[in-house]
Amino acid sequence: MTDGAGTHRGRVLIVAGSDSGGGAGIQADIKAVTALGGYAMTAVTAITVQDTMGVHGVHPIPLDIVRGQIAVTMDDIGADAVKTGMLGTVETIEAVAAALDAHRPDAATCPLVADPVMVAKGGASLLEDRAVGAVLDLILPRAALVTPNAPEAQRLTGIEVESLDGQRRAAEALLKAGAAAALVKGGHVAGHMVRDLLMTVDGEHVFEAPRIDSRSTHGTGCTTASAIACGLALGQPLDLAVGRAIAYVRRAIELAPGFGKGHGPLWHGWTVDPARVPDKP
């Protein structure tokens, strides 16, 4: 996509771990950004052995390779937004923060959407306990938006998140910790309605919809954050980017293909119309 001056926009650098099952992580991020009209680049932080049943192994990428991926993509192609996901360790967080400081344009022209990935859908830990402080100290102050689910928000802030009021108090704490905005998601909060709370210094907005009864929810957090980053990269204001991302993920759950024996993946490609692809070259 181009802006009014003919300049291409929509470039998203994704800094996260992979998911061999394709439902979450880098794979979900690439699908979401592409489906929503952006251009995805990656800096892989870890390779996971993963399927719909859970995470069976995690293999961190050497730090010089993580830094190198960020450097070459930013210096050559550039980015209109950055999304971070699974970072895993203090050392990786430090390396990513330093690399973004060295190679990312200022936050106004290249906002960071931080998804503080901590636990996989199957329960495996994806962030060291000692790394929580590094997320607070190094990632949140650089973030235009942080997108925790309720358990992640509770772990970051120490505030119980079991209601909309808890989401609100956690979001306030995340802003005080340095994030420019916080989206505290309500999928883990009990109730027939799911409420996602977006808070900025200017106020709050609650996105509300009936809960979908589905086991195909693997990768919803990764997908939401990447969809938001894509919207920001395309020049959308934050509230519009968040609303569009939530609507995109909701439809992707409704149309989920039912793959796997556990928590299945979304249908990221529902925006793509096969009829528009030519039958012949």
HELIX and SHEET records of a PDB file:
HELIX    1   1 GLY A   25  ALA A   35  1                                  11    
HELIX    2   2 LEU A   63  ASP A   76  1                                  14    
HELIX    3   3 VAL A   90  HIS A  103  1                                  14    
HELIX    4   4 ASP A  129  ALA A  131  5                                   3    
HELIX    5   5 VAL A  132  ALA A  134  1                                   3    
HELIX    6   6 VAL A  135  ILE A  139  3                                   5    
HELIX    7   7 LEU A  140  ARG A  142  5                                   3    
HELIX    8   8 ALA A  150  THR A  157  1                                   8    
HELIX    9   9 LEU A  164  LYS A  176  1                                  13    
HELIX   10  10 THR A  220  ALA A  233  1                                  14    
HELIX   11  11 LEU A  238  GLU A  254  1                                  17    
HELIX   12  12 HIS A  268  THR A  271  5                                   4    
HELIX   13  13 PRO A  274  ARG A  276  5                                   3    
SHEET    1   A 5 TYR A  39  VAL A  44  0                                        
SHEET    2   A 5 ARG A  11  ALA A  16  1                                        
SHEET    3   A 5 ALA A  81  THR A  84  1                                        
SHEET    4   A 5 LEU A 112  ALA A 114  1                                        
SHEET    5   A 5 LEU A 145  VAL A 146  1                                        
SHEET    1   B 2 ALA A  46  ASP A  51  0                                        
SHEET    2   B 2 GLY A  54  PRO A  60 -1                                        
SHEET    1   C 3 ALA A 181  VAL A 184  0                                        
SHEET    2   C 3 MET A 193  THR A 200 -1                                        
SHEET    3   C 3 GLY A 203  PRO A 210 -1                                        
END                                                                             
